[in-house]
Amino acid sequence: MSVARLPAEVDDRVSKRAKGMASPVLEFSDEDKVGTIQPHDDALMVTLRIGGYDVKRVLVDQGSVVEVIYPDLYKGPKLRPEDLTAYNSPLVSFEGKTVTPKGQIRLPIQTGLDIVEVDFIVVDAYSPYTAIVARPWLHTLRAVSSTLHQKVKYPSEGRVKEVIGDQAMARQCMVSAIS
């Protein structure tokens, strides 16, 4: 059984700091792979409640520092240009092209009962994804993601909760991105 854990010295510091406070351990085991097609190299794609809407095709990208929404999501909840604040830094797309954002908007992401406010960069460019959530969302939720296990785990109410990936959707998006 493979388990992802914190290094011992970090684990000790966390334990000392939290004296007496039980915190759930975020770990992945072979049992977490049940229901996935193995082996694979699929992206982690989930459905999240963003801005009050259930949004499919959300890519969890722990290598990115910004959350991004694409036209499908921006137009879905009827957001207007006046809802945006300025965002002047260009982004680099998956294809290596420079993309100028339309602006930035703060929207809530609800996971179970937990709600995290996220600053999304609005990009008017083609993407097979509706949105990308990145390190800021993961860190605020105190979540750990695993593409291998196709899950995001996070502590809430003294327990470990999960967001399960949609491997079939990830494969469809990969085909769409290639064609």
N, C-alpha and C positions, 0 to 999 in steps of 0.2 A: 504494500500500500504506500503510495507516494503522498506526502503531506507538505504543503508550503507553510513555513512558520518563520517567525522573526528570528534573527540571530540571537544566540544565548545572551550576549551582553546587552542588547537592546531589550530583550524580553525581561531581563532582570531589572533594568531601569524603569520599565513600564510597571512591573510588579511593585517595586518600591514606592513609586509615585502614587499608585492607586491603593495603597495599603487598606485592606479590609473591604475594598469595593470590588465585587465580582464583575468582571467584564467578560463578555463572551469571546471565545477564541475564533477568529476567522481562519478557517482552514479548508483545504480541498483534498479529497481522497478519491480513490478509484470509483467509489460509489457515486460520486458526483458526475461521472461520465456516463452513467446508465441513461439510456434514451438518446445518446448522441451517436453519430456515425464516426467510428474511429478506424484507422487514424485519419486525421484531417488537418487542413491548414486554413479553416474558415475563420472569417472575421466574427466578432461578437456583435450580433445585431439583436436589439430588444425592442419591445413596445413599452413606451413610457407615457404617463399623463403629463402633457406639457400645455400650460396655459388653459387648463380645463378640458383638453381634448386628448383622447387616446391616440397616440401617434405611433404608427408602425415605421419600420425601416430606420431605426435610430442606431447609428454606429457608435459603439463604445470604443474610444481611441485613447488609450492611456499614454500614447506618445505625443498627443497634442496638448497645447496649453490654452487653446480657445475652443469654446463651444460655438457651433455654426448651425444656422438654419438656412434652408434652401427655399425656393419659391413655393413649393407645394405647402409647406407649413406656414410660411408667411401669409399666403393668401387664404389658407384654410380658416383660421380663426378671425378672418376679416381685419387683420391689422392694417393700419394706414401709414403712409409715409410720415405723417406728423407724430406717430407713436415712436419713431426712431430718434435716437440721439446720435450725434456725430461719432464716427469712428474712421480715422484717417489713415491708419496703417494698412498698406496692401498685404494681401495674403498670397501664398503660393498654393495652387491647386495640386491635386494628385498627378496631373499631367505635367506639372512643372511650370504652368502658366501663371502670370501675375494677375490676381483678381482684385478689383477695387470694391470693397464692401459698400452696400447701400447705407449702412449705419449699424447701430447696436440697439438691442431691446432687452429689457429685464423681464423674464417670464418664470413662473414657478414650475418646478418639476416635482410631481407627487409620486412617491414610491411607497405603496402601502399607506400608512398614516403619516409618513414623514414627507415634509415639503421643504425643498431647497430652492431658493431664488438664484437664478443663473443669468448672467449677462451673455446673451447670444449675439454673435456677429451675423448680420443678414447679408447673404451673398446671392446675387442673381446670376447663377451659373448652373449648368446641367450637373446633376448628381443622381446616382441611383438611390442615394440616401435622402431621407427627409430632413434629418438633423444629425449632428455629431456631438456627442457629449464627451468631455475630456477630463483631464486631471482636476480642474477646479471643482467640477461636480463630484467626482469620486472622492476627493479629499474632504469636501464639506460634509458629505454623507458618511465619511470614514469608511468607505467601501474598498473592497479588493475585487478586481475582475480577473477572470481566467478564460482566455480564448479556448484553451484545451478542454476545459470543463463546460464551456458555454454558459457561464453564470457570472453574476455580480453578487457578492455577499456583503452585508453591512450589519452593524449592530443596531438594534432598536428594541426598546422596552426590555432590556436585559436578555434578549435572544438574538440569534443570528437569523436574518431574513435574507431572501434570495430574489433576484430577478433572473429569470431563465431566458437564455438566448433562443433565437429562432434560426436554426441552422439551415433549413430549407430556404428561408428568405435571404439569408446571407449568400447562399449559392446563386439564387436568382439575381441578386444585385451584382454579383461578380460577373455573371454572364452578360448582364446589361451594360456594365462598365466596359467590358472588353469589346462588345459589338458596336 
